[in-house]
Amino acid sequence: MWEQQGTVLQLTGNLARCEARALLVWAAVGEFAPVRLVFAWTRAADVPLLLGQVNFFMEFDACFYRSRLFFEIHPKT
């Protein structure tokens, strides 16, 4: 519920005009234990999705192998 999200965020760039809120969720990535993730959320009609991963890369190590179209994710150690 939009009204229940109390933390207002200021977006930048071409989204600076959009009101945004912080969304905290518990998420399970693959078979790993659930972690708390933070996203930016806006109600703008032209941006109908969750924006960014505020702390994803603080919770997981990711290795990207672009030439092989492959990536790996592991929980932080």
Summary of the structure (lengths in Angstrom):
residues: 77
radius of gyration: 14.9
end to end distance: 34.0
largest distance: 43.6
contacts: 151
relative contact order: 0.20
helix: 17%
strand: 44%
